[in-house]
Amino acid sequence: MILRDVRVVDLSRVLAGPHCTQLLAEGGASVIKVESPEGDENRRWIPIMSDGISSNFHSVNRGKRFMTLDLKSPATSEVLKRLTEWADVMVHSFLPSTAERLGISYEKMQAINPRLIFCSISGYGANGPLRDKPGYDLMVQAFSGSMSVTGYEGGPPVRTGVSYIDMATGMSAYAGIMTALYARTTTGAGTWVRASLLETAVSLMGYHAVAWLQNGIMPVKQGSGGANQAPYQAFRCQDGFILVGAPNNSAWLRLCGALGDEALANDPRFATNESRVAHKAALVPLLEAHFVRHGSAHWSELLEAAGVAVSPIQTIDQVMTNQQVLANDMVVQAIAPDGSSRPLLGMPFKVGDTAHPPMRSARSLGADAAEVLRELGFDETTAEALLHRS
């Protein structure tokens, strides 16, 4: 467990921050999640699991201990101070103005603990006129341009089906914290790590953004495919759709061979990827005429054998029982309070060959508060008073 000596205070909520701190917990860090007396709002987002906690909350909060703290109350300032002294890392997702009002700033926390890695996660960044604008994944999909390249040309705006900006921001914050922890081994000093949904989302625009920055090229919606390769999209079969990609010439010839269409392979309009993209409107119907003759399983087997990139469009039940997904430990078991196992998602990366022991699943609001307060050095009487207050 690489991070077994790292201690983390998680003041964040919803997805991005909790995902970041769950990644730290997976590495062995001791993570204390501090919630308001009302609790993290995503505890209550549907669907709710059998233990009364939402799947949303379960997905980003395993391996942590849980306590509540009313940060608006001056009576809890000593608890926050001791948490800051205890921690190597502190993560919060308050709006900048809210953090300042609560007395949670890099300057104040660094004065208490000069070795602290202080990570703030916001919607629109630490600077600029929108620094205090609340950030939600869906709104940032719209604001960042992501929604403008999603869906079909001429169609209405379409949300990406997963909260990818929230989750990717958690990974960005994790990367920043790990970088800061590594730097601290040399400098001995903490630092301020800043991440936001907007900065993450803009960085993920990638080649679309660079094409506009350098040549003023505006991207267009491409439905199930991409603008730069052809064929590279979904095609209708007898029983649904299948994704097929042949973005280079050798793959294109293999596809034509699998289809048994020599005329297609020799058509000068489709001789290169560039010409196939230029003549995409003519190419797609010709390919569709082949694919609708058989079911998706037929084409998957045939194209796999020919070395052509192909994928079924799987539903979540198919994904979570797929042998390739399971073989890479993307379903893991966490330990519920009653000792039973609860399936959750595995880590998106692995380090070394050491098998991780099962982690604790998310707990009820404030479940570990008494234990944490004792660990911070509060006597029983004071701890009991604080528990009633927070």
Kinemage of the C-alpha trace (Angstrom):
@kinemage 1
@onewidth
@group {chain A} dominant
@subgroup {mainchain}
@vectorlist {calphas} color= white
{ca met a 1} P 0.000 0.000 0.000
{ca ile a 2} L 2.083 2.886 -1.344
{ca leu a 3} L 0.210 5.641 0.530
{ca arg a 4} L -0.160 3.850 3.880
{ca asp a 5} L 1.509 6.739 5.770
{ca val a 6} L -0.566 9.467 4.083
{ca arg a 7} L -3.479 10.999 6.017
{ca val a 8} L -6.285 12.767 4.201
{ca val a 9} L -9.114 15.045 5.330
{ca asp a 10} L -11.908 15.021 2.763
{ca leu a 11} L -14.161 18.084 3.047
{ca ser a 12} L -15.524 17.627 -0.480
{ca arg a 13} L -18.915 16.408 -1.637
{ca val a 14} L -20.788 14.834 -4.576
{ca leu a 15} L -18.388 13.253 -7.136
{ca ala a 16} L -15.124 14.949 -8.132
{ca gly a 17} L -13.549 15.409 -4.696
{ca pro a 18} L -14.800 12.138 -3.211
{ca his a 19} L -13.546 10.253 -6.281
{ca cys a 20} L -10.120 11.827 -5.779
{ca thr a 21} L -9.978 10.838 -2.117
{ca gln a 22} L -11.260 7.331 -2.848
{ca leu a 23} L -8.307 6.888 -5.210
{ca leu a 24} L -6.031 7.971 -2.352
{ca ala a 25} L -7.747 5.517 -0.008
{ca glu a 26} L -7.238 2.737 -2.555
{ca gly a 27} L -3.523 3.486 -2.414
{ca gly a 28} L -3.543 2.939 1.340
{ca ala a 29} L -4.107 6.471 2.643
{ca ser a 30} L -6.135 6.987 5.807
{ca val a 31} L -9.076 9.142 4.715
{ca ile a 32} L -11.530 10.923 7.010
{ca lys a 33} L -14.601 12.218 5.203
{ca val a 34} L -16.055 15.227 6.992
{ca glu a 35} L -19.679 16.010 6.158
{ca ser a 36} L -22.078 18.685 7.276
{ca pro a 37} L -24.696 17.575 9.832
{ca glu a 38} L -27.118 17.239 6.880
{ca gly a 39} L -24.709 14.951 5.052
{ca asp a 40} L -23.295 14.948 1.538
{ca glu a 41} L -26.254 15.573 -0.765
{ca asn a 42} L -25.438 12.622 -3.004
{ca arg a 43} L -26.206 10.226 -0.152
{ca arg a 44} L -29.843 10.821 -1.077
{ca trp a 45} L -29.711 10.762 -4.893
{ca ile a 46} L -31.654 7.915 -6.470
{ca pro a 47} L -31.258 5.020 -6.891
{ca ile a 48} L -30.936 4.204 -3.195
{ca met a 49} L -29.364 0.866 -2.298
{ca ser a 50} L -30.670 -1.626 0.267
{ca asp a 51} L -28.664 0.011 3.092
{ca gly a 52} L -30.338 3.385 2.530
{ca ile a 53} L -27.263 4.938 0.835
{ca ser a 54} L -27.284 5.939 -2.833
{ca ser a 55} L -25.292 4.154 -5.519
{ca asn a 56} L -23.788 7.563 -6.308
{ca phe a 57} L -22.367 7.867 -2.787
{ca his a 58} L -21.217 4.251 -2.707
{ca ser a 59} L -19.359 4.698 -5.994
{ca val a 60} L -16.857 7.243 -4.622
{ca asn a 61} L -16.677 6.788 -0.853
{ca arg a 62} L -15.321 3.351 0.014
{ca gly a 63} L -12.292 2.945 2.263
{ca lys a 64} L -13.015 6.079 4.316
{ca arg a 65} L -14.041 6.943 7.853
{ca phe a 66} L -17.004 9.251 8.341
{ca met a 67} L -17.699 12.105 10.723
{ca thr a 68} L -19.859 15.215 10.728
{ca leu a 69} L -18.753 18.740 11.551
{ca asp a 70} L -20.685 21.993 11.449
{ca leu a 71} L -17.988 24.209 9.989
{ca lys a 72} L -20.246 27.254 10.471
{ca ser a 73} L -20.056 26.838 14.231
{ca pro a 74} L -17.098 28.429 16.066
{ca ala a 75} L -17.333 25.553 18.563
{ca thr a 76} L -15.897 23.148 15.988
{ca ser a 77} L -12.843 25.271 15.092
{ca glu a 78} L -10.584 23.252 17.385
{ca val a 79} L -11.634 20.017 15.647
{ca leu a 80} L -10.795 21.500 12.260
{ca lys a 81} L -7.453 22.723 13.598
{ca arg a 82} L -6.547 19.269 14.894
{ca leu a 83} L -7.654 17.652 11.649
{ca thr a 84} L -5.388 20.059 9.777
{ca glu a 85} L -2.461 19.240 12.064
{ca trp a 86} L -3.140 15.515 11.595
{ca ala a 87} L -3.403 15.614 7.809
{ca asp a 88} L -0.943 15.353 4.961
{ca val a 89} L -3.655 16.238 2.450
{ca met a 90} L -6.859 18.269 2.695
{ca val a 91} L -9.405 18.300 -0.140
{ca his a 92} L -12.431 20.589 -0.364
{ca ser a 93} L -14.949 21.587 -3.027
{ca phe a 94} L -16.456 24.715 -1.528
{ca leu a 95} L -16.961 27.784 -3.692
{ca pro a 96} L -13.963 30.089 -3.165
{ca ser a 97} L -16.074 32.673 -1.304
{ca thr a 98} L -17.638 29.968 0.879
{ca ala a 99} L -14.232 28.537 1.747
{ca glu a 100} L -13.015 31.997 2.741
{ca arg a 101} L -16.106 32.582 4.890
{ca leu a 102} L -15.542 29.257 6.660
{ca gly a 103} L -11.878 30.072 7.232
{ca ile a 104} L -10.712 27.274 4.948
{ca ser a 105} L -7.949 28.734 2.815
{ca tyr a 106} L -4.512 27.563 1.817
{ca glu a 107} L -2.901 30.391 3.772
{ca lys a 108} L -4.712 29.600 7.026
{ca met a 109} L -4.306 25.839 6.769
{ca gln a 110} L -0.635 26.161 5.752
{ca ala a 111} L 0.015 28.336 8.806
{ca ile a 112} L -1.296 25.490 10.971
{ca asn a 113} L 0.532 22.742 9.030
{ca pro a 114} L 3.324 23.864 6.670
{ca arg a 115} L 3.582 20.343 5.199
{ca leu a 116} L -0.086 20.217 4.192
{ca ile a 117} L -1.054 19.539 0.578
{ca phe a 118} L -4.172 21.691 0.228
{ca cys a 119} L -6.405 20.809 -2.740
{ca ser a 120} L -9.367 22.939 -3.768
{ca ile a 121} L -11.795 21.715 -6.438
{ca ser a 122} L -14.199 24.192 -8.012
{ca gly a 123} L -16.594 24.375 -10.913
{ca tyr a 124} L -15.011 27.112 -13.013
{ca gly a 125} L -11.512 27.606 -11.606
{ca ala a 126} L -9.866 29.552 -8.801
{ca asn a 127} L -9.615 32.772 -10.834
{ca gly a 128} L -11.767 34.809 -13.196
{ca pro a 129} L -15.265 36.303 -13.075
{ca leu a 130} L -16.968 32.900 -12.695
{ca arg a 131} L -14.836 31.655 -9.804
{ca asp a 132} L -17.883 31.661 -7.515
{ca lys a 133} L -20.287 30.087 -9.990
{ca pro a 134} L -21.497 26.647 -8.819
{ca gly a 135} L -20.247 23.887 -11.092
{ca tyr a 136} L -22.233 20.859 -12.157
{ca asp a 137} L -21.093 18.252 -14.658
{ca leu a 138} L -24.002 18.872 -17.026
{ca met a 139} L -23.564 22.657 -17.028
{ca val a 140} L -19.848 22.334 -17.696
{ca gln a 141} L -20.498 19.877 -20.533
{ca ala a 142} L -22.436 22.731 -22.120
{ca phe a 143} L -20.027 25.533 -21.166
{ca ser a 144} L -16.831 23.729 -22.203
{ca gly a 145} L -17.949 22.898 -25.749
{ca ser a 146} L -18.291 19.183 -25.088
{ca met a 147} L -22.016 19.217 -25.808
{ca ser a 148} L -21.439 21.055 -29.096
{ca val a 149} L -19.593 18.030 -30.514
{ca thr a 150} L -21.923 15.365 -29.090
{ca gly a 151} L -24.947 13.888 -30.851
{ca tyr a 152} L -26.007 14.217 -34.479
{ca glu a 153} L -25.665 17.291 -36.665
{ca gly a 154} L -28.927 19.200 -36.676
{ca gly a 155} L -30.156 17.421 -33.554
{ca pro a 156} L -30.796 18.879 -30.108
{ca pro a 157} L -28.075 19.112 -27.414
{ca val a 158} L -27.159 15.721 -25.956
{ca arg a 159} L -25.568 15.027 -22.593
{ca thr a 160} L -22.803 12.458 -22.431
{ca gly a 161} L -24.344 9.492 -20.629
{ca val a 162} L -21.844 9.448 -17.746
{ca ser a 163} L -20.618 12.221 -15.452
{ca tyr a 164} L -17.227 12.100 -17.105
{ca ile a 165} L -16.170 15.669 -16.223
{ca asp a 166} L -16.782 15.112 -12.502
{ca met a 167} L -14.929 11.802 -12.515
{ca ala a 168} L -12.051 13.068 -14.658
{ca thr a 169} L -11.695 16.106 -12.391
{ca gly a 170} L -11.285 13.709 -9.476
{ca met a 171} L -8.456 12.044 -11.379
{ca ser a 172} L -6.911 15.430 -12.202
{ca ala a 173} L -6.971 16.399 -8.528
{ca tyr a 174} L -5.481 13.020 -7.607
{ca ala a 175} L -2.659 13.570 -10.105
{ca gly a 176} L -1.996 17.030 -8.697
{ca ile a 177} L -1.925 15.723 -5.122
{ca met a 178} L 0.420 12.875 -6.018
{ca thr a 179} L 2.720 15.347 -7.778
{ca ala a 180} L 2.689 17.604 -4.714
{ca leu a 181} L 3.381 14.690 -2.355
{ca tyr a 182} L 6.357 13.679 -4.478
{ca ala a 183} L 7.658 17.277 -4.518
{ca arg a 184} L 7.317 17.401 -0.722
{ca thr a 185} L 9.843 14.591 -0.355
{ca thr a 186} L 12.427 17.059 -1.679
{ca thr a 187} L 11.176 20.425 -0.396
{ca gly a 188} L 9.595 19.302 2.862
{ca ala a 189} L 6.848 21.870 2.244
{ca gly a 190} L 3.205 21.594 1.337
{ca thr a 191} L 1.548 23.436 -1.524
{ca trp a 192} L -1.790 24.396 -3.025
{ca val a 193} L -3.291 22.124 -5.691
{ca arg a 194} L -6.158 23.613 -7.722
{ca ala a 195} L -8.492 21.669 -10.013
{ca ser a 196} L -11.833 22.489 -11.579
{ca leu a 197} L -14.485 20.937 -13.753
{ca leu a 198} L -13.974 23.621 -16.407
{ca glu a 199} L -10.204 23.179 -16.682
{ca thr a 200} L -10.597 19.409 -16.882
{ca ala a 201} L -13.335 19.647 -19.502
{ca val a 202} L -11.432 22.136 -21.689
{ca ser a 203} L -8.301 19.965 -21.552
{ca leu a 204} L -10.384 16.970 -22.682
{ca met a 205} L -11.494 18.849 -25.803
{ca gly a 206} L -8.037 17.891 -27.058
{ca tyr a 207} L -7.625 17.856 -30.827
{ca his a 208} L -10.909 19.729 -31.357
{ca ala a 209} L -9.530 22.696 -29.416
{ca val a 210} L -6.078 22.542 -31.015
{ca ala a 211} L -7.554 22.425 -34.537
{ca trp a 212} L -9.465 25.628 -33.821
{ca leu a 213} L -6.561 27.337 -32.024
{ca gln a 214} L -4.125 26.702 -34.859
{ca asn a 215} L -6.332 26.716 -37.967
{ca gly a 216} L -9.771 27.999 -36.958
{ca ile a 217} L -11.406 24.643 -37.754
{ca met a 218} L -14.823 24.265 -36.120
{ca pro a 219} L -15.746 20.677 -35.143
{ca val a 220} L -19.110 19.226 -36.101
{ca lys a 221} L -21.222 16.564 -34.429
{ca gln a 222} L -20.441 13.076 -35.644
{ca gly a 223} L -23.056 10.903 -33.982
{ca ser a 224} L -21.515 7.540 -33.137
{ca gly a 225} L -18.291 8.149 -35.059
{ca gly a 226} L -15.476 10.612 -35.588
{ca ala a 227} L -14.815 13.342 -38.117
{ca asn a 228} L -11.268 12.301 -38.963
{ca gln a 229} L -11.616 8.637 -39.910
{ca ala a 230} L -13.946 6.581 -42.095
{ca pro a 231} L -15.408 4.086 -41.649
{ca tyr a 232} L -15.399 4.623 -37.899
{ca gln a 233} L -18.920 4.523 -36.460
{ca ala a 234} L -21.974 2.428 -35.615
{ca phe a 235} L -23.733 0.451 -38.326
{ca arg a 236} L -27.170 -1.140 -38.145
{ca cys a 237} L -27.308 -4.922 -38.254
{ca gln a 238} L -30.331 -7.223 -38.321
{ca asp a 239} L -30.609 -7.185 -34.533
{ca gly a 240} L -29.203 -3.803 -33.524
{ca phe a 241} L -25.978 -1.893 -33.988
{ca ile a 242} L -22.285 -2.676 -34.064
{ca leu a 243} L -19.249 -0.356 -33.952
{ca val a 244} L -16.777 -0.823 -36.807
{ca gly a 245} L -13.496 1.008 -37.343
{ca ala a 246} L -11.134 0.829 -40.310
{ca pro a 247} L -9.248 4.119 -40.101
{ca asn a 248} L -6.178 3.101 -42.122
{ca asn a 249} L -5.775 1.580 -45.567
{ca ser a 250} L -4.721 -1.906 -44.503
{ca ala a 251} L -7.691 -2.145 -42.117
{ca trp a 252} L -9.957 -0.870 -44.902
{ca leu a 253} L -8.823 -3.619 -47.260
{ca arg a 254} L -9.302 -6.246 -44.562
{ca leu a 255} L -12.845 -4.952 -44.002
{ca cys a 256} L -13.638 -5.117 -47.710
{ca gly a 257} L -12.245 -8.649 -47.797
{ca ala a 258} L -14.429 -9.709 -44.858
{ca leu a 259} L -17.448 -8.213 -46.618
{ca gly a 260} L -16.497 -9.971 -49.861
{ca asp a 261} L -16.766 -6.704 -51.788
{ca glu a 262} L -13.851 -6.341 -54.204
{ca ala a 263} L -15.524 -3.449 -56.011
{ca leu a 264} L -15.602 -1.448 -52.781
{ca ala a 265} L -11.904 -2.112 -52.217
{ca asn a 266} L -11.068 -0.888 -55.729
{ca asp a 267} L -13.339 2.174 -55.738
{ca pro a 268} L -11.016 5.213 -56.136
{ca arg a 269} L -13.325 7.313 -53.970
{ca phe a 270} L -12.342 5.160 -50.987
{ca ala a 271} L -8.649 4.600 -51.699
{ca thr a 272} L -7.358 6.564 -48.664
{ca asn a 273} L -8.717 7.620 -45.323
{ca glu a 274} L -8.824 11.222 -46.518
{ca ser a 275} L -10.886 10.299 -49.579
{ca arg a 276} L -13.158 8.041 -47.539
{ca val a 277} L -13.844 10.943 -45.158
{ca ala a 278} L -14.525 13.220 -48.134
{ca his a 279} L -16.957 10.675 -49.649
{ca lys a 280} L -18.453 9.499 -46.353
{ca ala a 281} L -22.024 10.254 -47.489
{ca ala a 282} L -21.602 7.726 -50.303
{ca leu a 283} L -19.590 5.200 -48.303
{ca val a 284} L -21.872 4.703 -45.298
{ca pro a 285} L -24.951 3.462 -47.224
{ca leu a 286} L -22.800 0.970 -49.149
{ca leu a 287} L -21.481 -0.496 -45.913
{ca glu a 288} L -24.895 -0.481 -44.254
{ca ala a 289} L -26.261 -2.568 -47.135
{ca his a 290} L -23.827 -5.306 -46.088
{ca phe a 291} L -24.312 -5.110 -42.333
{ca val a 292} L -28.123 -5.289 -42.326
{ca arg a 293} L -27.975 -8.747 -43.910
{ca his a 294} L -26.779 -10.428 -40.683
{ca gly a 295} L -26.857 -10.043 -36.910
{ca ser a 296} L -24.225 -8.311 -34.790
{ca ala a 297} L -22.746 -11.584 -33.473
{ca his a 298} L -22.094 -12.751 -37.036
{ca trp a 299} L -20.244 -9.563 -37.896
{ca ser a 300} L -18.324 -9.467 -34.618
{ca glu a 301} L -16.945 -12.957 -35.214
{ca leu a 302} L -16.156 -12.326 -38.872
{ca leu a 303} L -14.479 -8.949 -38.389
{ca glu a 304} L -12.510 -10.076 -35.324
{ca ala a 305} L -11.112 -12.938 -37.384
{ca ala a 306} L -10.158 -10.467 -40.132
{ca gly a 307} L -8.354 -8.146 -37.691
{ca val a 308} L -10.858 -5.313 -38.102
{ca ala a 309} L -11.695 -3.170 -35.041
{ca val a 310} L -15.200 -4.065 -33.961
{ca ser a 311} L -17.277 -3.836 -30.783
{ca pro a 312} L -20.801 -4.603 -29.730
{ca ile a 313} L -22.686 -1.752 -28.085
{ca gln a 314} L -23.037 -3.268 -24.647
{ca thr a 315} L -25.480 -2.442 -21.897
{ca ile a 316} L -24.321 -2.038 -18.293
{ca asp a 317} L -25.380 -5.582 -17.306
{ca gln a 318} L -23.294 -6.982 -20.158
{ca val a 319} L -20.299 -4.831 -19.227
{ca met a 320} L -20.296 -5.703 -15.537
{ca thr a 321} L -20.414 -9.454 -16.270
{ca asn a 322} L -17.971 -9.379 -19.198
{ca gln a 323} L -15.007 -11.710 -18.701
{ca gln a 324} L -12.521 -9.078 -19.930
{ca val a 325} L -13.805 -6.549 -17.399
{ca leu a 326} L -13.705 -9.128 -14.600
{ca ala a 327} L -10.230 -10.368 -15.558
{ca asn a 328} L -8.871 -6.867 -14.990
{ca asp a 329} L -10.401 -6.538 -11.520
{ca met a 330} L -12.906 -3.874 -12.426
{ca val a 331} L -15.438 -5.423 -10.047
{ca val a 332} L -14.223 -5.629 -6.455
{ca gln a 333} L -15.822 -6.497 -3.151
{ca ala a 334} L -16.114 -4.072 -0.248
{ca ile a 335} L -17.045 -5.005 3.304
{ca ala a 336} L -20.401 -3.714 4.545
{ca pro a 337} L -20.996 -2.946 8.258
{ca asp a 338} L -22.656 -6.350 8.771
{ca gly a 339} L -19.615 -8.129 7.342
{ca ser a 340} L -21.205 -9.017 4.026
{ca ser a 341} L -19.623 -8.191 0.667
{ca arg a 342} L -20.804 -5.367 -1.543
{ca pro a 343} L -19.695 -5.231 -5.227
{ca leu a 344} L -18.158 -1.950 -6.361
{ca leu a 345} L -16.007 -0.717 -9.230
{ca gly a 346} L -12.282 -1.446 -9.289
{ca met a 347} L -9.405 0.984 -9.779
{ca pro a 348} L -8.772 2.343 -13.293
{ca phe a 349} L -5.038 1.674 -12.859
{ca lys a 350} L -2.943 -0.839 -10.961
{ca val a 351} L 0.438 -0.409 -9.272
{ca gly a 352} L 2.652 -3.444 -8.727
{ca asp a 353} L 1.463 -6.980 -8.116
{ca thr a 354} L 0.260 -6.724 -4.526
{ca ala a 355} L -3.354 -7.773 -4.101
{ca his a 356} L -5.438 -5.227 -2.202
{ca pro a 357} L -7.461 -6.486 0.777
{ca pro a 358} L -11.194 -5.701 0.586
{ca met a 359} L -11.969 -2.141 1.672
{ca arg a 360} L -14.843 -0.890 3.797
{ca ser a 361} L -17.912 0.213 1.895
{ca ala a 362} L -19.390 3.638 2.599
{ca arg a 363} L -20.869 4.020 6.084
{ca ser a 364} L -23.798 5.903 7.548
{ca leu a 365} L -23.519 9.613 8.301
{ca gly a 366} L -21.031 10.271 11.113
{ca ala a 367} L -20.432 6.551 11.730
{ca asp a 368} L -16.794 6.968 12.824
{ca ala a 369} L -16.966 10.361 14.537
{ca ala a 370} L -16.272 9.114 18.073
{ca glu a 371} L -13.247 7.107 16.933
{ca val a 372} L -11.829 10.045 14.960
{ca leu a 373} L -12.266 12.504 17.842
{ca arg a 374} L -10.442 10.165 20.215
{ca glu a 375} L -7.664 9.783 17.643
{ca leu a 376} L -7.366 13.570 17.494
{ca gly a 377} L -6.781 13.639 21.250
{ca phe a 378} L -10.139 14.794 22.607
{ca asp a 379} L -11.125 13.311 25.951
{ca glu a 380} L -14.403 11.406 26.304
{ca thr a 381} L -16.347 14.312 27.819
{ca thr a 382} L -15.261 16.795 25.147
{ca ala a 383} L -15.776 14.252 22.372
{ca glu a 384} L -19.296 13.532 23.603
{ca ala a 385} L -20.116 17.240 23.671
{ca leu a 386} L -18.739 17.706 20.158
{ca leu a 387} L -20.723 14.750 18.864
{ca his a 388} L -23.950 16.337 20.082
{ca arg a 389} L -22.935 19.700 18.646
{ca ser a 390} L -21.880 18.482 15.202
